Amino acid sequence: LVEIYPRVFTGPVVKSRRDERAVHLAQSHPDLPLAFRQEMEASEDAFDAGLAAIGMSRAVASGTTWPAVASTAAVEGQIWEPGVAEPGHTGLP
């Protein structure tokens, strides 16, 4: 299992607005199949899940590895972010 923070994958977009989701997908993922685009536009949850899946897939395909889990993270959890090597660091403010 790996925990993620969906905002890392969506970037700055007003996710609660369908029109904003549609513009974001058209600009950042123009080759996305229509069926996926429609589902991701229709639901904020699908938008988060879809972009996270795309981001994770690209990260793994580019050779990103999963960080080792520190003993405290095994209990408390650790958020994974592609391209961040420091365990426990999310890159979030």
For each residue, the residues with C-beta under 8 A, 3 or more apart:
1:
2: 66 80
3: 77 78 79 80
4: 8 9 52 56 79 80 81
5: 8 79 81 90 92
6: 9 10 48 49 51 52
7: 10 11 92
8: 4 5 55 81 82 90 91 92
9: 4 6 48 51 52 54 55 56
10: 6 7 13 15 24 47 48 51
11: 7 24 28
12:
13: 10 20 21 24
14: 17 20
15: 10 20 21 44 47 48
16: 20 44
17: 14 20 21
18: 21 22 41 42
19: 22 23
20: 13 14 15 16 17 23 24
21: 13 15 17 18 24 25 40 41 44 47
22: 18 19 25 26 37 41
23: 19 20 26 27
24: 10 11 13 20 21 27 28
25: 21 22 28 29 32 37 40 41 47
26: 22 23 29 30
27: 23 24 30
28: 11 24 25
29: 25 26 32 37 54
30: 26 27
31:
32: 25 29 36 37 40
33: 36 37
34: 37 38
35: 38 39
36: 32 33 39 40 50
37: 22 25 29 32 33 34 40 41
38: 34 35 41 42
39: 35 36 42 43 46 50
40: 21 25 32 36 37 43 46 47 50 51
41: 18 21 22 25 37 38 47
42: 18 38 39 46
43: 39 40 46 47
44: 15 16 21 47 48
45: 48 49
46: 39 40 42 43 49 50
47: 10 15 21 25 40 41 43 44 50 51
48: 6 9 10 15 44 45 51 52
49: 6 45 46 52 53
50: 36 39 40 46 47 53 54
51: 6 9 10 40 47 48 54 55
52: 4 6 9 48 49 55 56
53: 49 50 56 57
54: 9 29 50 51 57 58
55: 8 9 51 52 58 59 82
56: 4 9 52 53 59 60 82
57: 53 54 60 61
58: 54 55 61 62 82
59: 55 56 62 64 82 83
60: 56 57 63 64
61: 57 58
62: 58 59
63: 60
64: 59 60 82 83
65:
66: 2 80
67: 78 80 85 87
68: 87
69: 73 74 78 87
70: 73 74 78 87 88
71: 74 75
72: 75 76
73: 69 70 76 77 78 87 88
74: 69 70 71
75: 71 72
76: 72 73
77: 3 73
78: 3 67 69 70 73 87 88
79: 3 4 5 90
80: 2 3 4 66 67 84
81: 4 5 8 84 89 90 91
82: 8 55 56 58 59 64
83: 59 64
84: 80 81 89 90 91
85: 67
86: 89
87: 67 68 69 70 73 78
88: 70 73 78
89: 81 84 86
90: 5 8 79 81 84
91: 8 81 84
92: 5 7 8
93:
